[in-house]
Amino acid sequence: MKVALIIGAEIAFAECFGGLQFLKNCEPEITVTRIYVKSKEIITSKIQRLLTKLSAENIDVVIIASKNAHYLSSRCDDILRNILHNTRTTIIGASFTGGASLNDSKIPNQAIFGNGKIVFNDSEGFMDACMYAVDEEFPEIKLYEPEKMISLSLDKALEIAAR
């Protein structure tokens, strides 16, 4: 199984130590292809280029660990499914201490933020996310029809808002 990691910042590596060591101990069955450290800003075009590259490399799992893992994981899932039509790569999100609650994102997605018993939060959550990536079978990924954008006049929008 091929795994890639997107980590929020180098400073977060201390919180990732246990999970990284676990993945290292799983070699050669698990191959961590690369660890990417994202910039402070989430730039959709850069994330899309990275996901295009990972799709071409047939990466099975991307573990995303950052304070904003809920948003970044959901955004990555959205790009993989709706733009790249990728049904192979599973996204697993782990939020670091001080991050927003996982699953806060309003983006419909199939990213995984827990195993049904626990939510992947803090350094223990990162370790749990790594173990989940290795030990679990993932649900089938389905492509879904994105909601259609509608066009409204200002008057129509005000009418809807007044309801």
Backbone torsions as a table, in degrees:
resi	resn	phi	psi	omega
1	MET	NA	136.3	179.2
2	LYS	-102.5	128.8	-177.7
3	VAL	-124.4	138.9	171.2
4	ALA	-122.5	153.1	180.0
5	LEU	-124.0	140.9	169.9
6	ILE	-119.4	115.8	-177.3
7	ILE	-108.9	140.9	-174.1
8	GLY	-61.9	-37.3	-178.9
9	ALA	-167.9	156.1	179.2
10	GLU	-57.7	-32.9	-179.7
11	ILE	-61.4	-23.4	-178.9
12	ALA	-79.3	-8.4	-177.3
13	PHE	-58.3	-33.3	179.0
14	ALA	-60.2	-39.3	178.6
15	GLU	-71.8	-18.9	-176.7
16	CYS	-94.0	-7.4	-170.1
17	PHE	-51.9	-51.1	-177.4
18	GLY	-60.1	-44.4	179.5
19	GLY	-66.9	-40.5	178.4
20	LEU	-64.1	-42.3	178.3
21	GLN	-63.4	-40.2	177.2
22	PHE	-59.4	-47.2	179.9
23	LEU	-62.6	-39.1	178.3
24	LYS	-61.3	-40.5	-179.7
25	ASN	-69.4	-17.8	-179.8
26	CYS	-87.3	-5.8	177.7
27	GLU	-65.9	145.3	6.5
28	PRO	-92.9	-1.0	-179.8
29	GLU	-62.1	-34.4	178.0
30	ILE	-111.8	132.3	176.1
31	THR	-115.8	115.8	172.9
32	VAL	-85.9	108.0	-173.5
33	THR	-72.0	-44.9	179.5
34	ARG	-158.8	157.9	170.3
35	ILE	-118.8	121.2	-179.3
36	TYR	-104.9	133.6	175.5
37	VAL	-105.6	115.4	-175.6
38	LYS	-77.5	156.6	176.1
39	SER	-75.7	170.9	-178.0
40	LYS	-59.5	-40.5	-179.7
41	GLU	-90.3	146.0	174.2
42	ILE	-95.0	105.9	-179.2
43	ILE	-103.8	112.5	-172.4
44	THR	-55.0	-41.4	-177.5
45	SER	-64.7	-36.7	178.3
46	LYS	-70.1	-41.5	177.8
47	ILE	-63.2	-41.8	179.8
48	GLN	-63.2	-41.3	177.8
49	ARG	-62.3	-42.6	179.1
50	LEU	-63.2	-45.3	-179.4
51	LEU	-66.5	-33.9	175.0
52	THR	-61.4	-44.1	178.3
53	LYS	-63.5	-46.3	-179.0
54	LEU	-65.1	-36.5	176.5
55	SER	-62.8	-43.2	179.7
56	ALA	-64.4	-28.1	179.0
57	GLU	-86.8	3.5	-179.9
58	ASN	55.4	46.1	176.7
59	ILE	-69.1	134.2	-178.8
60	ASP	-84.0	-39.8	-175.3
61	VAL	-138.4	138.1	169.3
62	VAL	-118.9	119.2	175.2
63	ILE	-97.3	124.3	-178.7
64	ILE	-112.0	120.6	-177.7
65	ALA	-126.6	114.2	178.1
66	SER	-166.7	174.1	176.9
67	LYS	-65.7	-29.3	-180.0
68	ASN	-109.3	38.3	-177.7
69	ALA	-59.3	-33.2	-179.7
70	HIS	-60.1	-45.5	-178.5
71	TYR	-74.5	-49.1	-175.9
72	LEU	-63.0	-41.1	178.8
73	SER	-63.8	-44.3	179.3
74	SER	-64.8	-40.5	179.3
75	ARG	-64.6	-43.7	179.0
76	CYS	-63.0	-42.4	177.9
77	ASP	-61.0	-42.7	179.3
78	ASP	-60.2	-44.4	179.7
79	ILE	-65.7	-45.9	-179.4
80	LEU	-59.2	-43.2	-174.9
81	ARG	-81.2	-49.2	-170.1
82	ASN	-88.4	-24.4	-179.3
83	ILE	-105.2	-46.6	-176.3
84	LEU	-93.7	-9.9	179.8
85	HIS	53.4	40.7	-178.3
86	ASN	-91.9	121.9	175.4
87	THR	-113.6	9.5	-178.8
88	ARG	-91.9	-46.3	-168.9
89	THR	-83.1	124.0	176.5
90	THR	-93.2	136.9	176.9
91	ILE	-103.2	128.5	175.5
92	ILE	-121.2	126.6	-178.8
93	GLY	-108.6	135.0	175.1
94	ALA	-129.9	123.0	-176.5
95	SER	-96.5	133.9	178.2
96	PHE	-81.0	163.1	177.2
97	THR	-49.8	133.0	179.9
98	GLY	89.7	-5.4	178.9
99	GLY	-80.8	165.1	177.8
100	ALA	-69.8	160.4	179.6
101	SER	-59.6	135.3	177.2
102	LEU	-65.6	148.5	-178.5
103	ASN	74.6	16.7	173.2
104	ASP	-71.6	-20.3	-174.7
105	SER	-65.2	141.7	176.4
106	LYS	-92.9	1.3	178.9
107	ILE	-77.3	122.3	176.9
108	PRO	-63.0	130.8	-175.7
109	ASN	-156.9	172.8	178.0
110	GLN	-119.0	18.6	176.7
111	ALA	-64.6	149.4	-177.2
112	ILE	-104.8	127.0	-177.9
113	PHE	-118.3	5.8	179.9
114	GLY	-177.9	175.1	-176.8
115	ASN	-108.7	15.5	-178.2
116	GLY	95.6	-20.7	178.4
117	LYS	-111.8	-38.5	-178.5
118	ILE	-132.8	157.5	174.3
119	VAL	-100.3	140.8	-178.0
120	PHE	-79.3	85.6	177.9
121	ASN	-122.4	147.4	176.4
122	ASP	63.2	-169.9	-174.9
123	SER	-65.0	-36.1	175.6
124	GLU	-65.3	-37.6	178.0
125	GLY	-65.1	-36.3	176.4
126	PHE	-64.0	-44.1	177.1
127	MET	-60.4	-44.9	178.4
128	ASP	-61.9	-38.8	178.6
129	ALA	-63.7	-40.6	178.6
130	CYS	-65.3	-43.1	178.6
131	MET	-65.2	-39.9	177.6
132	TYR	-60.9	-42.7	-179.0
133	ALA	-60.1	-33.9	-176.7
134	VAL	-86.0	-39.6	-167.6
135	ASP	-98.5	-18.1	-170.9
136	GLU	-102.3	155.8	167.8
137	GLU	-92.9	135.0	-175.3
138	PHE	-90.8	150.3	174.7
139	PRO	-64.3	154.4	178.0
140	GLU	-62.2	135.2	177.3
141	ILE	-89.9	130.7	-179.9
142	LYS	-119.3	141.6	171.5
143	LEU	-79.8	138.8	-179.7
144	TYR	-124.4	156.3	-179.4
145	GLU	-79.4	116.8	178.6
146	PRO	-65.8	151.5	178.5
147	GLU	-62.0	141.9	178.7
148	LYS	-75.9	141.9	175.0
149	MET	-79.7	136.4	177.6
150	ILE	-110.5	155.7	180.0
151	SER	-115.8	125.1	-177.9
152	LEU	-126.2	150.7	170.1
153	SER	-78.8	163.5	176.6
154	LEU	-58.9	-41.9	-180.0
155	ASP	-61.6	-42.9	-179.8
156	LYS	-66.2	-40.1	178.3
157	ALA	-63.3	-41.2	177.2
158	LEU	-65.0	-37.8	177.5
159	GLU	-61.8	-44.0	179.2
160	ILE	-67.0	-42.9	-179.0
161	ALA	-63.8	-29.7	-177.4
162	ALA	-78.4	-11.2	-177.9
163	ARG	-68.2	NA	NA
